[in-house]
Every structure is written in C-alpha cells, then in structure tokens.
Amino acid sequence: MGFKKKQMLGFGLILLFLAILLSFMMFTLNNLKSSMTEIVENRYEKVQASMEIRQLFSRSDREILFAANDANKEERAESLETINENHSLIESKVANLSGTLTKVKAKQLLKEFETQYASYSITEAEILQNIQSGNTGENISSLMKDQREKRTKVISTMDDFKDYQEGVMKDTLKNSKQTYEDMIGFIIFAVILSILVISVTMAWMMRSTARDLQSITKVIKNIDFKNLSVVPRVPVRTNDEIGVMARSFNDMAESLEVYNQKEKDFTEKISDQNWIQTRVADIATMYQRIVDVEVLGDRFITRLTPMMGASIGAFYVKRGEGDDMRFVKLASFAGDGEDSGRREFRLGEGLIGQCALEGKLKVIAEIPEDFQLVTTGLGGVNPKSIVIAPVLFEGDVIAMVELASLESFTNLQKRFLNQVLDTLGITINNVEGRMEIERLLRESQAQTEELQAQSEELQSQSEEMQAQSEELQTQAEELRMINEQLEERNRETEDKSKELQVAKSNLEKQAEELKLSSKYKSEFMANMSHELRTPLNSILILSEMLSDPNDSKLNEEQQEFARVINSSGQDLLTLINDILDLSKVEVGKLEVVFDEMNMSELPELLHRNFDHVAKKKNIDFLIEKDKSVPDIFFTDEQRFWQILKNLLSNAFKFTEKGSVSVQIKKADEENVAQWIQTKGANSWVEIKVTDTGIGISKEKQKIIFEAFQQGDGATMRKYGGTGLGLSICREFAKLLGGWVVVDSEEGKGSTFTFFIPSMPEGFKSVGEARAASPEVAAATQDESGAVLGDQVEPAVESLEEDNSAKPFRNKTVLVVDDDHRNIFALKNALKHEGMEILTAENGYECLDILKNGNHIDAILMDIMMPGMDGYETMTRIREQNQFENLPIIALTAKAMKGDREKCLKAGASDYVSKPLKLDQLLSVLRVWLTN
C-alpha cells in the first residue's frame, strides 16, 4: 500500500469515528432538547393554565359570597360584572387548554372539569339571578350549599388535572436526566474508543513509514563519502513514494559511481599530462644557450634516460648526404666503454637502421635471456624492454634515440618520448644552423682582416699622392682668388646702387604676387568646395532616401548599395574638410581658443564613442586614467578631441585582433623637453594610444606625419584613407603647444604618444587669435564645436518626435537652384514628407513665380546661380511687403567665411551649407514652418 493511501486510510478512519461520534451526540442532544421543550413549553404551560383557571374560579366564588352577603347595590353590580368576566376567561382558557392536550387521561380530567363546571355555572347563574331580584332566605341558602358542593368537586377535579400534569412533567424531567446521563456515558466511551482507534491507526502509519525511512537512513549513514567507487543500495520493499525515493537513491548511487570513475580517469589523464608537460618543459629549458650538437646530445640523453625510467641509452646524429649518409653515436648514458652499442650505422642496417628508414618508433618487449646490455659493478643484467625512436625535422630523420629499461615502457612514457622528440628535431636543426653561421662568421672575419690590411696599404699610397695634388691646387687657387678680388671690387663699386634698386623692385613685385596668389588660392578653394559639394549634395540626399528601410521600395541588396554610396559620399566630405583644415594650418590662420575642459569625463566619452567600434571588430578597448591627472585642463577642446579621434580611428582601422588601449597620465617635463619646449605650461598630460595592429616599420615612421602619406601603397589599398589624419594630428598638436610621437614595430602594433600642456592663459606671445582664412571657414563653421556625435542626439530625438506630427503636409516650398541634380534630390526628399514643390532655375524665374500669386510657405534659395544670384534675389523679395515674413533658407556649397552673415543681411531667414544633411534641413524647415 502506498504512503499516500496509508495516510488517506488512517485519516479516513479517524474522520469516520469522529463523524459517528458527532452524529450520536447530535441525536442525543436533539432528544434532550425535545424533552426540555416539552417540559417548558407544554407541561409547564398546562400546569400554569390550570392554576390560572383555579384562581379565576376561586375569585368568582369569593365575589358570589360577597355579593350575596355584604355588598350594596353598586358593589353587587361590580361583583356580578367581575363574575361574568371570570366566567368568560375560564371558558376561553379551558377551550385553549383542550386544544393542546395529547394524553387521554388529561382529556378525561378536563372533560370531567368542563361537566362539573357547567353544572356549577348553572347553580351560579341561579344564585346571581336571585341576588339581582333581591330574593334571600332559604332559597339562596340552599343554592349556596349546592354551589359549595359543586365548587368542591370542580376544585378537586382541577387539582387532579394539575397533579396529573405535574406528574407527567416530573416523569419527563426524569427521562431527560436519564438521557443526559446516557449521553455522557456514551460520549466518554466514544472518546476513549476514538482515541484507541486513532492511536492504533497513527502507530500503524508511523511504524510502516518509519521502518522504510530507517532502512534508507541506515544505507545513507553507511556511505563512505571519501570513496564513492562503491555506494550501498537501498532495498526496495514497496511501490509507494518511499519506494520511489529508494529507487531514486539507487539511481543516484549508480550515477555517483559512474561520475567518481570518470573523475578518477580525468584526474589520471590530467596527472599524466602534467607529468609529460613538466618534463617536456624541463628538457626545453635545458636546450637554452646550447650552441654545439655534441653538448646537446650529451645533455639530452643524460636528462631523458632517467625520465623514461631507462637504464641505458644512446643518441645518434645523421652525418653526410646521399651514399655517404650515416648515423654516428654522439652520446650515451650508462654505456660500457666501446661495447655500449654500435658506433655508427646506415639506413636499413639492423633494427635501428630500419626504424630510421621507416621513420617510425619501435618497441621491443620480447628480449632473449642472453641479451645482457645493462651492466653494474656486480655484473650484467638483461633489459626487459627496448625502444628505438627517430628524430624528425620537416619529414626527414636527422637523429635516432635508443633506450633500454629493466621494466616495460608504459604508454605514458611513450607519449612523453614522442612529444620530446617533436621539439628535439627543431632544436638540432637550430643548433646546427648556429654552428654553420659561426663557421661562416669566422671565415668572413679572416677575409675581412686580410682585405683591411690591403686597403690600409693602398690608402697610405693614395694619401701621399693627394697631398702633392693639394699643394699644387692651393697655389693655383691663390692666384685665381687674387685676380677675382681685383675684378669684383671694380664691379661692386659700379653695380651696388643698381642692385639695391633691383632688389627693392623684386621685393615689391614678390609681395604683390604673394598677395595675388593668396587671393587666387582662396578663390580656388572656395570654387573647389562649391564644385565638389554641389554634386555631393544630391548624392548624399538621394542615397540616404534610398537606404531608408522604412520608405525605400528597393530590395535589401539595392538598399545596401545605396548605403555604400552614402558612406562613400560621407568619406569624400570628410576628405574635403581634412584638406581645408590642412590648408588652414599651412597658412597659419587656424583659430585656437583655449578654455577649460573636464578631464574626468574623458574615459566615459571615449567609451561612448568607440565601444561599438571595438565590439564590431571583436577587439578589446581599454582605458586607464591615472589619479594624478588634473580634472580641470586648459586647452582647445575641439582640436584636442579631433586629435584623439584621429589617433583612435587609425588604431581601430589597422587592428584586426587583440586590443586598443588608451593610457592617460601626468607627463614628466624632462621627458617632454626632448621633443618640445615646456616653458609657459602649468602642467603636461601624456596620452598613449596603443594597438596590436600591423605596426609601422622604422624607415616609414617619419613620413607618416606628412600630408597624403601612409606606410606603403599596400596599406592604402587594403585599409583605405588619404594619409591626412596623422598630419592633421601633429599640426593641431603644434598649435596647442604639444607634440605627437610614434613608437612602433612592424607586425606587433604601434604606440602614439600625445603630449599636451595645460595653458590657462593661452599663448601670450601670439596675441589675440586671428580669424580663420576664407578658404577654410566652412570647415570650422560646420564643426561648431560638435566634436563628438553624442552632442547632436537631442536634436535627432526632437526630429523623430516631430516627424510623428507630420508638420510638412500640404506645405508648398519653392526650390531655387540652377543644378538639376539638386532640384531632383530636394524635390523627391521634400515630396516624401508630404510637401508640394515648385522649382526655379534662377532668380528671375523665382520672382515670376511669386508675382503669379502662387501660395508659397517657404523658399530654399541657392546662392551661386547664373543671371541673378541668390543674394540679389533675396534682396528683391524682401523689398516686397507681402513677402516680408516669408521664410527663406539660403543653401550654398561655396561656404566662404562670412557667407552666413552676408545671406542673413540679404534677407535670408536661415542658412544651411551644402552638402545638405536631410535631418538638418527638415529641422530648419520645421522651425520656420511651425513658427
């Protein structure tokens, strides 16, 4: 029987006995309640009713006597009225009592009372009639006598009825007491019986359960936890839950035995592997600083033989090539003079020669009894096992090892021998190579000494001839100089004034040419910026629209093509800005603003901007900041960040695996002084960017800081880039008063160290910072301090929130541009936002469209157009009052310094430079269209 069934049976019996006991108690209490109800509500009420009838009867009798003897007329009338009321009440109570009687005798007594009372009532009526008529005397006396006799009978009958009811009530009370006593006795008996049944049931349940649990506990106590190879089993006697527990324990015991055996096997394997690795490492350490093969062979066989548990060993090395190739014994262990094995052998000679020919290890276990090779001071002993093993290098046998042991070689020893011989071949080849190099070096030194002696002899002869030649040349030179001096003095006197005048004219002409050249260069840079940014604008906008997965109808591959086009356009834009930055540095007009920056936030910002790059390339990105670095640092934060971004971008670009690390610490001024002057700085910070990438060769480490230079052409083809990044880094570092140096080894990585000073007052000797040159103003305006990408995230978030509201729907925008590519790109991009687009190719068409009364919500105005440019067009529009508040956004790719102010002065509401960023343009439009 199952454990659960046992519990259900035991508790079921207990509940059954409790239910029987409760049922009997309820039955007995119900009987007791019925008896008490009969006593209280039936018998007592009947006795009470009989008593009340008797009292009413006695009261009527007294009133009759009072009315007959003593009362006056008024009192008699009251007595008669009382008698009549009592008579009515008696009849009513008798009628009620008659309806409640159930006993026959009670009914008989009540019937008898009614009969007697009726007779008494007749007599009473006669008496009352005589009293009312005033008759007295014998007639009333006889009636009174008859009335007393009848009254006595009535009272007697009523007393009998009351006594009967009281007797019945006593009997009922007696029966109730007996019932109560019987109930108490039964309850005591039932409780005792229930206790016995419950005790027996519980004892049966506990005994059966405890017996099974004790057997399991006994087995568990007998487990030897230090040796789980054999775990005792629990006998399974039942199929209940305890039986299931016992079977589960037995399954667990079996699993423990299997796991223990596996653990022992694993431990044994690990122990064997450690044994092998330890001895392999010991022998590998022994190889160090050995430059002679004989020394190597002697140390190897001396160290290997005891490790293998062998008693004797020999080591042979290959000598010669072709038909002259043979293996010569180079060293032995515990050898017996000249008789300890063969001195040499060829391929195929004997077992050892056959093993060398096959290149395979051979173990000989069955050795004849008369084969005595191992000798001691007392005699010779025949070995039990011999192992012959080849030493291979690149598939060729270059040495042989033979060992003999008094015990059989184990598999562990054989595995150890194989691993040792794998590295021995390389070691032998290296040692022989070093020996050959030393031999060639000695020959080279001897030849060099001989050549040096001959060279010294020739040199001494040459010196003698040169001395004679120099003497003659000196004399001729003296004569020539005297003549020249005389001629020159004459010419100097005549031409001195002419030369001064010509020099002055040349200087003025060069100054004009330099000024004109600077102007042409500025114009060229501006025009180049316009010509490059104008087609780039449409490329970026259209590729961005096509690569959008939510709006594009292209398939995934075509969207990837669009993303590649967009990425290439962004790279081209970066190249344009880099060229402008470099030009700005060259002309010495880069604006540098020294202000405080928070160095404590530097690690977090670097992680935020480059963690995704490290994760994408699956390399580690580590940042270490020393506590000595000051939290507040004074420098140009924008240029500082640009330097760090370029260095880290290069590190990640040229690192395929490994790590990129940044170390920030306070620099030692003595160390910095070897690169740059350290005067005027409060403190110096040293930032090292280290990678495990491809590295840079020593001869290339100087040219990488030059513009458009990389390590070599293969690097440029594989990794891309223009070679401007490091040039910009060093030039910006110069402007900040610092320096960038490189330490690299090709194939092992590079370390770029950036030294930068803290300059609270800037460079006082320079004076006020000069404004940026016109040809590079656009680059600085576009940067506007936003060095890190996370600074524009709020604008993007606000753009995404506003896009949901569709502020451009049903808005009409006039695009004025002479480039059809830009018109096409802007038209499609703005139509996608729900706008209505009108186009004009120059200022005249723009003014005509406005005159025609078209409703225009905003104008996108290109600046450089044929005929009427954007400046003049905006000026004429603003001259018309109805277009005074019309939003006009100026678009230009020329990006000259001061263009923004010039556009705003001409009437533009806002200014955006090309190539346009669609998000930036939509953000500007949203501001002006919603306001």
Secondary structure, DSSP 8 states (H G I E B T S, - for coil): --HHHHHHHHHHHHHHHHHHHHHHHHHHHHHHHHHHHIIIIIIHHHHHHHHHHHHHHHHHHHHHHHHHHT--HHHHHHHHHHHHHHHHHHHHHHHHHHHH--SHHHHHHHHHHHHHHHHHHHHHHHHHHHHHHT--SHHHHHHHHHHHHHHHHHHHHHHHHHHHHHHHHHHHHHHHHHHHHHHHHHHHHHHHHHHHHHHHHHHHHHHHHHHHHHHHHHHHHT--TT--SS--------SSHHHHHHHHHHHHHHHHHHHHHHHHHHHHHHHHHHHHHHHHHHHHHHTTT---HHHHHHHHHHHHHHHTT-SEEEEEEEESSGGG-EEEEEEEES--GGGSS-SEE-TTSHHHHHHHHHT--EEE----TT---EE-SS-EE--SEEEEEEEEETTEEEEEEEEEESS---HHHHHHHHHHHHHHHHHHHHHHHHHHHHHHHHHHHHHHHHHHHHHHHHHHHHHHHHHHHHHHHHHHHHHHHHHHHHHHHHHHHHHHHHHHHHHHHHHHHHHHHHHHHHHHHHHHHHHHHHHHHHHHHHHHHHHHHHH-TTT--S-HHHHHHHHHHHHHHHHHHHHHHHHHHHHHHHTT------EEEEGGGHHHHHHHHHHHHHHHHT-EEEEEE-TTS-SEEEE-HHHHHHHHHHHHHHHHHT-SSSEEEEEEEE--HHHHHTTS--TT-S-EEEEEEEE-SS---GGGTTGGGSTT--S-HHHHHHH---S-HHHHHHHHHHHTT-EEEEEEETTTEEEEEEEEE--TT--TTT-S-----GGGHHHHHHHTT--SGGGGHHHHHHHHHHHTT-TTTT-EEEEE-S-HHHHHHHHHHHHHTT-EEEEESSHHHHHHHHHTT---SEEEEESS-SSS-HHHHHHHHHHSGGGTT--EEEEES---TTHHHHHHHHT-SEEEESS--HHHHHHHHHHHHH-
